[in-house]
Amino acid sequence: MDKISKKNQMINKRIKLLRSKFIHHKIDGYVIPKNDQFFSEYAAEDRLKIISNFSGSAGLAIVLKKKSYLFVDGRYTIQAQQQSGKKFKIIEIHKFLPFKIIKNLKLGFDPSLFTRKQLNVYFNNSLILKPINKNLVDEIYKDKTSKNKIFFSLTNKVAGKTFQSKINNIRNILKRNKADYLFVSAPENVAWLLNIRGSDNPNSPIPNCRLIIGKDKELFLITQKEKTLKIIKDKKLSKKQIINPKKFKDLINKLKGYKFIIDPLSCSLLNENIIKSKFKIINKDDPCYKLKSIKNSSEIKHMINAHIEDGLALTKFIFWIKNINKKKITEVDAQNKLEKFRKLNKNYLFPSFNTIAGTGSNGAIVHYRASKESNKTIKKSDVFLCDSGGQYMFGTTDVTRTICFSKQPNSIKNVYTKVLKGHIAVVTSNLKKFNNGKKIDVRARQFLKKDGLDYAHGTGHGVGFFSNVHEGPQSISKYNTIKLEEGMIISNEPGYYKKNHYGIRIENLVYVKKNKKKLQFENLTLAPIEKDLINYDLLNKNEKNYLFNYHLNVYTKHSKFLNKKEKKWLAGLI
């Protein structure tokens, strides 16, 4: 029996075991989200993969008595079909929400894994939803218990602001809103507030914890005490301020006050109901999201340094893969080699997400991940897409390059050039005129749209400082109207994907910089852009000048760390 057949058999068994629970709980089906109880983007727990084999970063499964559905967004439809299509009907969630497909049934769910807002969007109050406090996937699949990993502190010099000043800022917000407490339910916001980090999840230095801030002096960190030994030693918090998650309800009952602010995006229905039993709820976006999106000068400085280090690794990798003499290189070989280049840097910790290394048709899968089953040999005739990033001490990177190894047909070069023109249009935007993501997104897509082409993902996402590689509230998308402000970091990644043929994406991270009285984007990413795929007849003078200056900057920053062959090759790109 091959590996794919074994996986299908295993998934069949798990679905059967899950369905066996339905009679006891008097339900017609069960809902399994991608996220864990902390709503982490890259969670250590992946119940959705356990039940469906789908490994994408976003999705929702609903297992019924006889049918099973997997809802994913446009980035993952191909991947979901490949990984889960034999056992699940794949639905693009932007076209059909669950309540439009499933009717007149009672569905069980884990209230610690959903917000009230999510449930309303997915099910529109048209289905009977039954909260079940014991997760049914956990009952049929016993994962290895992970050890508690100790949190650590960032220095004030690195963080740029003291945690006390941040807490005081939040307390002022509480007073303005006439509220007694704020429940900081998103761990990345807790990490930012307290200037702490951890290693509870892959790809992210975020500690799994929550925080309660009172308008006066009360401050409680909700986590296991054994995780906090270092931050207690650093005198950030006392032992009395560390509350075990099992004692959360007891803590809420002891608190005195009337109004409690919760974030509807990250506060689970379970925790909302606990707080609601004692306090009046104020549903309001956690102010930490906006505050942490605007990076201070120290954070920007460290991000710049991290990107110089990361850019050097990527530059060496691009030279290697374009000039290697080996006859056979696979996608897995390529991503492992890139990881080796990054590991040469003492400040490198681990990837900021799972590397996307897709050659040929695999490059058309937006969030593809090479595996033993899918791994393809990179052919000389292929277009190769590599999207990767790293967590550095202290900084987070995310970069995509599309690479070729031989002369490509004009049809591909023309598309690549129009993606590049969109990329340049974004970074050179007048941020006074185009001051939000929605306006800039139009600029990114304009050249593709003339040929009736488009891409199913946003043009850019916010990025954290030594934090999550995806961060809000800012983004470059068709719908985001958040005003861009000095210090915000965002990706610039237009693309195009021809199903079963190739994928193209060019991604740099940029930050909003004040130049005199003007706001402009400044590149963080410093790595060569593929020039062998450019149709120069489609570029205007300003675009050509941009490329010249960009590659000159790349050469200036990296040349002294390159060998003779690498240096000569990089100089040729200017």
C-alpha positions as CSV (number, residue, x, y, z in Angstrom):
1,M,0.0,0.0,0.0
2,D,1.5,3.4,-1.0
3,K,1.7,6.4,1.3
4,I,-1.3,8.2,-0.2
5,S,-3.5,5.1,0.2
6,K,-2.4,4.8,3.8
7,K,-3.3,8.4,4.5
8,N,-6.7,8.0,2.9
9,Q,-7.3,4.9,5.0
10,M,-6.2,6.7,8.2
11,I,-8.5,9.7,7.4
12,N,-11.4,7.3,6.8
13,K,-10.8,5.7,10.2
14,R,-10.8,9.1,11.9
15,I,-14.0,10.3,10.2
16,K,-15.7,7.0,11.2
17,L,-14.6,7.4,14.8
18,L,-15.8,11.0,14.8
19,R,-19.2,10.0,13.5
20,S,-19.5,7.4,16.2
21,K,-19.7,10.3,18.7
22,F,-22.7,11.9,17.0
23,I,-25.4,9.7,18.7
24,H,-24.1,10.3,22.2
25,H,-24.1,14.1,21.7
26,K,-27.4,14.1,19.7
27,I,-25.9,16.0,16.7
28,D,-26.0,15.6,12.9
29,G,-22.5,16.8,12.3
30,Y,-19.4,18.4,13.8
31,V,-17.4,21.6,12.8
32,I,-13.6,21.6,12.8
33,P,-11.8,24.9,12.2
34,K,-8.1,25.3,11.4
35,N,-7.3,27.5,14.4
36,D,-6.5,26.5,18.0
37,Q,-7.9,28.1,21.1
38,F,-5.5,31.0,20.7
39,F,-6.5,31.6,17.1
40,S,-2.8,31.2,16.1
41,E,-2.1,31.3,12.4
42,Y,0.5,28.5,12.7
43,A,-0.7,26.4,15.6
44,A,1.1,23.4,17.1
45,E,-2.4,21.8,17.2
46,D,-3.9,21.2,13.7
47,R,-7.2,19.4,14.1
48,L,-8.2,20.2,10.6
49,K,-5.3,18.3,9.2
50,I,-5.9,15.4,11.5
51,I,-9.4,15.0,10.2
52,S,-9.0,16.0,6.5
53,N,-5.3,15.9,5.6
54,F,-5.5,19.5,4.5
55,S,-2.4,21.4,5.5
56,G,-3.3,25.0,4.3
57,S,-3.3,27.9,6.8
58,A,-7.0,28.5,6.6
59,G,-10.1,26.3,6.3
60,L,-13.2,24.8,7.9
61,A,-14.4,21.2,7.8
62,I,-17.9,20.0,8.5
63,V,-18.3,16.3,9.0
64,L,-21.9,15.1,8.7
65,K,-23.3,11.5,9.1
66,K,-22.8,10.7,5.4
67,K,-21.1,13.7,3.8
68,S,-18.1,15.8,4.6
69,Y,-17.3,19.4,3.4
70,L,-14.1,21.4,3.4
71,F,-14.5,25.1,3.0
72,V,-11.4,27.0,1.9
73,D,-10.6,30.4,0.2
74,G,-9.4,30.9,-3.3
75,R,-5.7,30.4,-2.4
76,Y,-6.3,26.8,-1.5
77,T,-8.9,25.3,-3.8
78,I,-6.3,23.3,-5.8
79,Q,-4.4,22.2,-2.8
80,A,-7.5,21.1,-0.9
81,Q,-8.7,19.1,-3.9
82,Q,-5.3,17.3,-4.1
83,Q,-5.0,16.6,-0.3
84,S,-8.7,16.1,0.7
85,G,-10.8,15.9,-2.4
86,K,-11.4,12.1,-2.1
87,K,-13.1,12.4,1.3
88,F,-14.4,15.9,1.3
89,K,-16.4,18.0,-1.1
90,I,-14.3,21.2,-1.6
91,I,-16.2,24.5,-1.4
92,E,-14.7,28.0,-2.0
93,I,-16.0,29.8,1.1
94,H,-16.1,33.2,-0.5
95,K,-18.7,31.9,-3.0
96,F,-20.7,29.6,-0.6
97,L,-20.7,30.0,3.1
98,P,-21.6,26.9,5.1
99,F,-25.2,28.0,5.9
100,K,-25.9,28.1,2.2
101,I,-24.9,24.5,1.7
102,I,-26.0,22.8,5.0
103,K,-29.6,23.3,6.2
104,N,-31.9,22.1,8.9
105,L,-29.2,20.2,10.9
106,K,-27.8,20.3,14.4
107,L,-24.0,20.8,14.4
108,G,-21.7,20.3,17.4
109,F,-18.7,22.6,17.9
110,D,-16.0,23.4,20.4
111,P,-16.8,26.9,21.9
112,S,-13.1,27.5,22.7
113,L,-12.3,27.5,19.0
114,F,-14.9,30.0,17.6
115,T,-15.7,33.6,18.2
116,R,-19.4,34.6,18.2
117,K,-18.7,36.7,15.1
118,Q,-17.3,33.6,13.2
119,L,-20.3,31.5,14.0
120,N,-22.6,34.3,12.8
121,V,-20.8,34.6,9.5
122,Y,-20.5,30.9,8.9
123,F,-24.0,29.8,10.0
124,N,-26.1,33.0,10.0
125,N,-28.3,31.7,12.8
126,S,-29.9,29.4,10.3
127,L,-28.6,26.1,12.0
128,I,-28.9,24.7,15.4
129,L,-25.4,24.9,17.0
130,K,-24.6,22.9,20.0
131,P,-21.5,23.8,22.1
132,I,-19.5,20.7,23.3
133,N,-16.8,21.6,25.8
134,K,-14.8,18.5,25.1
135,N,-13.2,18.6,21.6
136,L,-14.3,15.5,19.7
137,V,-11.3,15.4,17.5
138,D,-9.1,15.3,20.6
139,E,-11.1,12.4,21.9
140,I,-10.4,10.3,18.8
141,Y,-6.8,11.4,18.3
142,K,-4.4,11.6,21.1
143,D,-1.5,13.9,20.1
144,K,1.8,14.0,22.0
145,T,1.7,16.4,24.9
146,S,4.0,19.3,24.3
147,K,6.3,20.6,27.0
148,N,5.8,24.0,28.4
149,K,8.3,26.4,26.8
150,I,9.6,29.3,28.8
151,F,8.8,32.9,27.8
152,F,11.6,35.5,27.5
153,S,11.8,39.3,27.6
154,L,12.9,41.8,25.0
155,T,15.1,44.6,26.2
156,N,13.7,48.2,26.2
157,K,16.4,49.0,23.6
158,V,15.1,46.3,21.2
159,A,11.4,47.0,21.9
160,G,11.8,50.7,21.7
161,K,9.2,51.3,24.4
162,T,8.9,50.0,27.9
163,F,6.0,47.6,28.7
164,Q,4.9,50.0,31.5
165,S,4.4,52.8,29.0
166,K,2.3,50.5,26.8
167,I,0.2,49.4,29.7
168,N,-0.4,53.0,30.8
169,N,-1.5,53.8,27.3
170,I,-4.1,51.0,27.4
171,R,-5.3,52.2,30.8
172,N,-5.9,55.6,29.4
173,I,-8.0,54.0,26.6
174,L,-10.0,52.1,29.2
175,K,-10.8,55.3,31.1
176,R,-11.8,57.1,27.9
177,N,-14.2,54.2,27.1
178,K,-15.5,54.2,30.8
179,A,-14.5,50.5,31.0
180,D,-13.0,48.6,34.0
181,Y,-11.0,45.9,32.2
182,L,-9.6,44.9,28.8
183,F,-9.3,41.2,27.9
184,V,-6.3,40.8,25.6
185,S,-7.2,37.5,24.1
186,A,-4.7,37.5,21.1
187,P,-1.3,36.2,22.3
188,E,0.6,38.4,19.8
189,N,-0.9,41.4,21.4
190,V,0.1,40.2,24.8
191,A,3.6,39.7,23.5
192,W,3.7,43.2,22.2
193,L,2.3,44.8,25.3
194,L,4.7,43.0,27.8
195,N,7.7,43.0,25.4
196,I,7.9,39.2,25.7
197,R,8.3,36.3,23.2
198,G,8.1,32.6,23.3
199,S,8.2,29.4,21.2
200,D,4.9,27.7,21.7
201,N,4.1,27.5,18.0
202,P,6.0,26.8,14.8
203,N,7.1,29.8,12.6
204,S,6.2,32.4,15.2
205,P,8.0,33.7,18.4
206,I,4.6,34.2,20.1
207,P,3.9,32.9,23.7
208,N,0.5,31.3,24.2
209,C,-1.1,33.4,26.9
210,R,-3.8,36.0,27.5
211,L,-3.9,39.1,29.6
212,I,-6.4,41.1,31.7
213,I,-5.6,44.8,32.2
214,G,-7.6,46.8,34.8
215,K,-8.0,50.6,34.5
216,D,-6.0,51.1,37.7
217,K,-3.3,48.6,38.8
218,E,-4.7,45.2,38.2
219,L,-2.8,43.1,35.7
220,F,-3.1,39.3,35.2
221,L,-1.3,37.0,32.8
222,I,-3.3,33.9,32.0
223,T,-0.8,31.0,31.4
224,Q,1.0,28.2,33.2
225,K,3.4,29.5,35.9
226,E,6.3,27.3,34.8
227,K,6.4,29.3,31.5
228,T,6.9,32.6,33.2
229,L,10.1,31.9,35.3
230,K,12.3,34.3,33.2
231,I,9.8,37.2,33.0
232,I,9.2,36.9,36.8
233,K,13.0,37.0,37.3
234,D,13.0,40.1,35.0
235,K,10.4,41.6,37.4
236,K,7.9,42.2,34.7
237,L,5.2,40.4,36.8
238,S,4.9,38.9,40.2
239,K,3.9,35.3,40.9
240,K,0.5,36.5,42.1
241,Q,-0.2,38.0,38.7
242,I,0.2,34.7,36.9
243,I,-3.1,32.9,36.7
244,N,-3.5,29.3,35.5
245,P,-6.0,29.0,32.6
246,K,-8.1,26.5,34.6
247,K,-8.6,29.3,37.2
248,F,-9.8,31.9,34.6
249,K,-13.5,31.7,35.7
250,D,-12.5,32.0,39.4
251,L,-10.5,35.1,38.5
252,I,-13.3,36.7,36.6
253,N,-15.7,36.1,39.6
254,K,-13.2,37.8,42.0
255,L,-12.8,41.0,39.8
256,K,-14.8,44.1,40.8
257,G,-16.3,46.4,38.2
258,Y,-19.0,46.7,35.6
259,K,-17.7,46.9,32.0
260,F,-15.3,44.6,30.2
261,I,-13.9,45.2,26.7
262,I,-13.4,42.1,24.6
263,D,-12.1,41.8,21.1
264,P,-14.7,40.1,18.8
265,L,-12.0,38.9,16.5
266,S,-10.0,36.8,19.0
267,C,-12.1,36.2,22.1
268,S,-13.6,32.8,22.0
269,L,-17.3,32.2,22.7
270,L,-16.3,30.1,25.7
271,N,-14.3,33.0,27.3
272,E,-16.9,35.6,26.2
273,N,-19.6,33.7,28.1
274,I,-17.5,33.4,31.2
275,I,-16.9,37.2,31.3
276,K,-20.5,37.9,30.3
277,S,-21.7,36.0,33.4
278,K,-20.3,38.7,35.6
279,F,-19.7,41.9,33.5
280,K,-21.3,44.0,30.8
281,I,-19.5,43.2,27.6
282,I,-18.2,46.0,25.3
283,N,-17.3,44.5,21.9
284,K,-14.4,46.6,20.6
285,D,-11.3,45.9,18.5
286,D,-8.4,45.4,20.8
287,P,-6.5,48.7,20.6
288,C,-3.2,46.7,20.6
289,Y,-3.7,45.8,16.9
290,K,-3.5,49.4,15.8
291,L,-0.8,50.4,18.2
292,K,1.6,47.6,17.4
293,S,1.1,48.0,13.6
294,I,2.9,51.4,13.9
295,K,6.5,50.3,14.5
296,N,8.8,52.7,16.4
297,S,12.3,53.6,15.2
298,S,14.0,50.8,17.1
299,E,11.7,48.2,15.6
300,I,12.3,49.6,12.1
301,K,16.0,49.6,12.7
302,H,16.1,46.0,13.7
303,M,13.8,45.0,10.8
304,I,16.1,46.7,8.3
305,N,19.1,44.8,9.8
306,A,17.2,41.5,9.6
307,H,16.3,42.1,6.0
308,I,19.9,42.8,5.1
309,E,20.9,39.5,6.6
310,D,18.0,37.6,5.0
311,G,18.6,39.3,1.6
312,L,22.2,38.0,1.6
313,A,21.0,34.5,2.2
314,L,18.5,34.8,-0.6
315,T,21.0,36.4,-3.0
316,K,23.4,33.5,-2.5
317,F,20.5,31.0,-3.0
318,I,19.4,32.6,-6.2
319,F,22.9,32.5,-7.6
320,W,23.3,28.9,-6.5
321,I,20.0,27.6,-8.1
322,K,20.6,29.5,-11.3
323,N,24.2,28.3,-11.7
324,I,24.3,24.9,-10.1
325,N,25.6,22.1,-12.4
326,K,23.8,19.3,-10.8
327,K,21.4,17.6,-13.2
328,K,18.7,16.9,-10.7
329,I,17.4,19.4,-8.1
330,T,14.0,18.9,-6.5
331,E,11.7,21.4,-4.8
332,V,12.7,19.9,-1.4
333,D,16.4,20.2,-2.3
334,A,15.9,23.9,-3.1
335,Q,14.0,24.8,0.1
336,N,16.5,22.8,2.2
337,K,19.4,24.7,0.5
338,L,17.8,28.1,1.1
339,E,17.3,27.1,4.8
340,K,21.1,26.2,5.0
341,F,22.0,29.7,3.6
342,R,19.8,31.3,6.3
343,K,21.3,29.1,9.0
344,L,24.7,30.6,8.2
345,N,23.6,33.7,10.1
346,K,23.9,33.5,13.9
347,N,20.8,35.6,14.3
348,Y,18.5,33.3,12.3
349,L,16.1,31.2,14.4
350,F,13.5,29.4,12.1
351,P,11.2,30.0,9.1
352,S,8.5,32.6,9.5
353,F,6.2,30.2,7.6
354,N,6.4,27.0,5.6
355,T,8.5,27.6,2.5
356,I,6.6,27.6,-0.8
357,A,9.0,26.1,-3.4
358,G,6.9,25.3,-6.5
359,T,8.2,24.5,-9.9
360,G,6.1,24.5,-13.1
361,S,2.5,23.5,-12.4
362,N,3.1,23.4,-8.6
363,G,3.9,27.1,-8.7
364,A,0.3,27.7,-9.7
365,I,-0.8,26.5,-6.3
366,V,-0.7,29.7,-4.3
367,H,0.2,28.2,-0.9
368,Y,1.8,25.0,-2.2
369,R,4.2,23.1,0.1
370,A,6.5,20.5,-1.3
371,S,6.2,17.1,0.3
372,K,7.5,13.6,-0.5
373,E,4.3,12.9,-2.4
374,S,4.3,16.2,-4.4
375,N,8.0,16.8,-4.8
376,K,9.0,17.6,-8.4
377,T,12.4,17.8,-10.1
378,I,13.1,21.4,-11.2
379,K,13.5,21.4,-14.9
380,K,15.5,23.8,-16.9
381,S,12.4,24.8,-18.9
382,D,10.5,25.5,-15.7
383,V,9.4,28.7,-14.0
384,F,10.2,28.3,-10.3
385,L,8.4,30.2,-7.6
386,C,9.9,30.4,-4.1
387,D,8.1,32.2,-1.2
388,S,10.0,32.1,2.1
389,G,10.8,34.0,5.2
390,G,12.7,33.8,8.4
391,Q,12.5,34.8,12.1
392,Y,15.6,36.5,13.1
393,M,16.7,37.9,16.5
394,F,15.1,40.5,16.1
395,G,13.1,40.7,12.9
396,T,10.6,38.9,10.6
397,T,11.0,38.5,6.8
398,D,8.8,37.4,4.0
399,V,10.0,37.4,0.3
400,T,9.0,35.8,-3.0
401,R,11.0,35.4,-6.1
402,T,10.1,33.8,-9.4
403,I,13.1,32.4,-11.2
404,C,13.8,30.9,-14.6
405,F,16.7,28.8,-15.9
406,S,16.3,29.1,-19.7
407,K,14.7,31.4,-22.2
408,Q,10.9,31.6,-21.7
409,P,8.2,32.3,-24.3
410,N,7.0,35.8,-24.7
411,S,3.6,34.9,-23.2
412,I,5.2,34.2,-19.8
413,K,7.6,37.1,-20.0
414,N,4.8,39.5,-20.8
415,V,2.7,38.3,-17.8
416,Y,5.8,38.4,-15.5
417,T,6.6,42.0,-16.6
418,K,3.0,43.1,-15.9
419,V,3.2,41.6,-12.4
420,L,6.5,43.5,-12.0
421,K,5.0,46.7,-13.2
422,G,2.2,46.3,-10.6
423,H,4.9,45.6,-8.0
424,I,6.7,48.8,-8.9
425,A,3.5,50.8,-9.0
426,V,2.8,49.8,-5.4
427,V,6.2,50.7,-4.0
428,T,6.3,54.0,-5.8
429,S,2.8,55.0,-4.7
430,N,2.1,58.6,-3.6
431,L,0.8,57.7,-0.1
432,K,-0.9,61.1,0.2
433,K,-3.2,60.3,-2.8
434,F,-3.2,56.5,-2.4
435,N,-3.4,56.3,1.3
436,N,-5.1,52.9,2.0
437,G,-4.8,49.4,0.8
438,K,-7.9,49.4,-1.4
439,K,-6.6,52.3,-3.5
440,I,-3.1,50.8,-3.8
441,D,-4.5,47.3,-4.7
442,V,-6.0,48.8,-7.9
443,R,-2.5,50.1,-8.9
444,A,-1.1,46.6,-8.4
445,R,-3.6,44.9,-10.7
446,Q,-4.1,47.5,-13.4
447,F,-1.6,46.1,-15.9
448,L,-2.9,42.5,-15.6
449,K,-6.5,43.6,-15.9
450,K,-5.9,45.1,-19.3
451,D,-5.4,41.6,-20.5
452,G,-8.3,40.2,-18.4
453,L,-6.0,38.6,-15.9
454,D,-6.1,38.7,-12.1
455,Y,-5.0,36.9,-8.9
456,A,-7.2,35.5,-6.0
457,H,-5.2,36.8,-3.1
458,G,-4.6,40.2,-1.6
459,T,-1.6,42.3,-2.8
460,G,-0.1,42.8,0.6
461,H,-0.5,41.9,4.3
462,G,0.8,43.6,7.4
463,V,3.9,42.1,9.1
464,G,4.9,42.1,12.7
465,F,8.2,43.0,14.4
466,F,9.8,39.7,15.5
467,S,6.2,38.4,15.6
468,N,3.6,37.0,13.3
469,V,4.4,37.2,9.6
470,H,0.8,38.2,9.0
471,E,-0.5,41.1,11.0
472,G,-3.4,43.6,10.8
473,P,-5.2,45.9,10.6
474,Q,-3.4,47.2,7.5
475,S,-3.3,45.3,4.2
476,I,-3.3,46.0,0.5
477,S,-6.5,44.4,-0.7
478,K,-9.7,45.1,-2.6
479,Y,-11.5,45.8,0.7
480,N,-9.1,47.3,3.2
481,T,-9.6,51.1,3.9
482,I,-7.3,51.4,6.9
483,K,-5.2,54.5,6.5
484,L,-1.5,53.8,6.1
485,E,0.7,55.5,8.7
486,E,4.4,56.1,9.3
487,G,6.0,52.9,10.7
488,M,3.6,50.4,9.2
489,I,5.2,47.4,7.5
490,I,3.4,45.7,4.7
491,S,4.1,43.2,1.9
492,N,4.0,44.0,-1.8
493,E,3.2,40.8,-3.7
494,P,1.1,40.9,-6.9
495,G,1.1,37.7,-8.9
496,Y,-0.5,35.5,-11.5
497,Y,-1.2,31.8,-11.6
498,K,-2.0,29.7,-14.7
499,K,-3.5,26.5,-13.4
500,N,-1.5,23.4,-14.3
501,H,1.2,25.5,-15.9
502,Y,3.1,28.0,-13.7
503,G,2.9,30.6,-11.0
504,I,4.4,34.1,-10.8
505,R,4.8,36.3,-7.7
506,I,7.2,39.1,-6.8
507,E,7.2,40.0,-3.1
508,N,9.1,42.6,-1.1
509,L,8.4,43.9,2.4
510,V,8.1,47.7,2.6
511,Y,7.6,50.2,5.4
512,V,5.9,53.6,5.5
513,K,8.6,56.2,5.8
514,K,8.3,59.9,6.4
515,N,10.5,61.9,3.9
516,K,10.2,65.6,4.8
517,K,6.5,66.1,4.9
518,K,5.7,63.2,2.5
519,L,4.9,59.6,3.3
520,Q,6.4,57.0,1.0
521,F,7.2,53.3,0.9
522,E,10.7,52.2,1.5
523,N,11.9,48.7,0.6
524,L,13.0,46.4,3.4
525,T,13.7,43.4,1.2
526,L,17.1,43.4,-0.5
527,A,17.4,40.5,-2.9
528,P,17.7,40.4,-6.8
529,I,14.6,40.4,-8.9
530,E,14.7,38.0,-11.9
531,K,15.6,40.0,-15.0
532,D,15.6,37.1,-17.5
533,L,11.8,37.1,-17.4
534,I,11.4,40.8,-18.2
535,N,10.1,42.1,-21.5
536,Y,11.9,45.5,-21.3
537,D,9.7,46.8,-24.2
538,L,6.8,46.9,-21.7
539,L,8.7,49.0,-19.1
540,N,8.8,52.8,-19.1
541,K,11.8,54.9,-18.2
542,N,10.8,55.3,-14.5
543,E,10.3,51.6,-14.1
544,K,13.7,50.8,-15.6
545,N,15.3,53.4,-13.3
546,Y,13.6,51.9,-10.3
547,L,15.1,48.5,-11.2
548,F,18.5,49.9,-11.7
549,N,18.5,51.7,-8.3
550,Y,17.0,48.7,-6.5
551,H,19.7,46.3,-7.8
552,L,22.4,48.9,-7.1
553,N,21.2,49.0,-3.5
554,V,21.2,45.2,-3.3
555,Y,24.8,45.1,-4.6
556,T,26.0,47.9,-2.3
557,K,24.6,46.0,0.8
558,H,25.7,42.5,-0.1
559,S,28.8,42.6,-2.4
560,K,31.4,42.6,0.3
561,F,30.0,39.3,1.7
562,L,30.0,37.5,-1.7
563,N,32.6,35.4,-3.5
564,K,34.0,36.5,-6.9
565,K,31.5,34.6,-9.0
566,E,28.5,35.7,-6.9
567,K,29.7,39.3,-7.0
568,K,30.2,39.3,-10.7
569,W,26.8,37.8,-11.3
570,L,25.1,40.3,-9.0
571,A,26.9,43.3,-10.7
572,G,25.6,42.1,-14.0
573,L,22.0,42.7,-12.8
574,I,22.6,46.5,-12.3
